[in-house]
Amino acid sequence: MSDISTVLKNAKRIHFIGIGGSGMCPLAEILHSKGYSLQGSDNNESSIVERIRKLGIPVMMGQRAENIKGADMIVYSAAISRDNPELAAALESGVPTFQRAELLGELSRRFSNCVGICGTHGKTTVTSMTTQVMIDAGLDPSAVIGGKLPLTDSYGRVGKTENIVMESCEFQDTFLYMSPDVAVILNIDADHLEYFKTMDNLILSFEKFAKSATKAVIYNGDDANTLKAIKDIQGKDMISFGFESTNDYYAENIEEYKGAFTRFDIMYKGERLGNVSLSIPGKHNILNALASVAASVYSGAKFEDCVKGIEEFHGAGRRFEHLGTYKGIDFIDDYAHHPAELKVTLEAAMKMGYNTVWAVFQPFTYSRTVMHFDEFVDVLKIPDRCVMTEIMGSREVNTYNIYTSQLAEKIPNSVWFNTQEEVADFVVKNAKPGDLVLTMGCGDIYKSAHMMIAELKNG
């Protein structure tokens, strides 16, 4: 097997299969900025494809074997199946071919200060927030983010310094390709157990990620699983954050304003650094802000320069993203798909003073729905009304014999429908001015929100 470091050193032309994917685009932009000649293909025109073409990178529509012609290195996204004609041709051609995760790992070694942000919950929010904080603090980072950062209207950015902020995902151990200088662990919760099988295996993967850091580990000192993962790590700067004053960075004098928003003092080893007011709701975002400050200050930012970035950060795309108000009904879209994420998101929404909170939820994967069934039932009782779609199986087959109707039987004030059109129609007919409609899930439930908005606009 070819070594990606050697191949990348000698590559003259790199071809991206699925270049329009949100995870592929920032990697292409970073390589382009470093002088590489790129080309790519995708199945759909999109704003990302348009952005890439504006850089002068040719993008072919449709995936065909002949598209890889002229490339001496090929990268493909995780969404590309093995029987894709372009990937099949790439593997057959003998041209060195790599997964996106391998290229992400190699790029993590090309910067002298790579901050890799991992955790079961909050990765995209903290990667986005840290990018914005570092920009405002003058550190000019590059970034690879799992969601769209409104400040840059993109899933990443190209900076001119040695700083890079990378979202580092544990799914199928892809983050173990990386070599961060600073590893940030936000939390470790039961997820992806169809792959990891046990919590011990999951914790071990986070331990390996933390051990791969060359300089520092920034970790949630209040999280028991995280503490297990970092307990044997030596020879690095260990920096903790949390609510407890035993942490290096912690919050004091927390007060809520406007319902679910918080302001608080950020403390460091007993010393008050200053006060911040968050523009994203929920107490969980206090921890996210502390992690961002710790990573930014360790990377060379002054605390006072971090405050502006934190206070002006209004969330990443699909992270409590306000889509607008139509006929007096507020629409917010959120990526929450694990019970722990649903809980903090719904609890924040219930504090915001709406007449009725409508949770519109699309369960994602049969295995997760089965493994967390009782937790899903508990958290989906939080909102006033719960509307669900059938489970989106994604990469799985329903060998579990699990259906949304089984959730609905146990959740009062809930209904479910097979299609998003039916969901949208039901909510539009029943929601009233002063209500909040919150679409949640990591699949394509956002389409339902856009259907409702279109119906209200045209109605």
Secondary structure, 3 states (H helix, E strand, C coil): CCCHHHHHHHCCEEEEECCCCCCCHHHHHHHHHCCCEEEEEECCCCHHHHHHHHCCCCEEECCCHHHHCCCCEEEECCCCCCCCHHHHHHHHHCCCEEEHHHHHHHHHCCCCEEEEEECCCCHHHHHHHHHHHHHHCCCCCEEEEEEEECCCCEEEECCCCCEEEEECCCHHHHHHHCCCCEEEECCCCCCCHHHHCCHHHHHHHHHHHHHCCCCEEEEECCCHHHHHHHCCCCCCEEEEEECCCCCCEEEEEEEEECCCEEEEEEEECCEEEEEEECCCCCCHHHHHHHHHHHHHHHCCCCHHHHHHHHHCCCCCCCCCEEEEEECCEEEEEECCCCHHHHHHHHHHHHCCCCCCEEEEECCECHHHHHHCHHHHHHHCCCCCEEEEECCECCCCCCCCCCCHHHHHCCCCCEEEECCHHHHHHHHHHHCCCCCEEEEECCCCCHHHHHHHHHHHHHC
